Amino acid sequence: MRPNGLTELTLLMCALNPTGFLFIDDLGVSLIAFTVVVGYLVLWNFWEGRNWARQLVLLTSVLTLFNLFMLRGASPLQGAVLVMETILGGFLLYWLNTEAVRAYFTSGAGELSA
């Protein structure tokens, strides 16, 4: 059974996923578009309970903690997104390592059946 909050957190991550387009000055559109598509594929597998996707979300959550270093040069909208991503990343680092959630992902709940 899916842990409480998994669907809501996945939807929140889906909503924040395309915000990379706010930072288009430094990266090309095609790179950001590719990253967004890959992000949605990972989030689908995350919602399905695949542990490798949980591990990628954990890695991304660690990386979001570095968002705070980008705040100085960010516009107000970019700053708001960076802060939201950082808060979500910090929460996910905690929540995804709780016993019940970790057990859901590592129990094979999302593994493909033969």
NORZI-V971962 format. One line per field, one symbol per residue. psi: psi as a letter, one per 30 degrees, with the letter a starting at -180 (. if undefined). A space follows every 10 residues. Layout:
psi: ???
This chain:
psi: kkkkfeeeee eeeeefegff ffhfefllee eeeeeeeeee eeeeeeefgk eeeeeeeeee eeefffefff eegkleeeee eeeeeeeeee eeeeefglee eeeeeffgeg kkk.
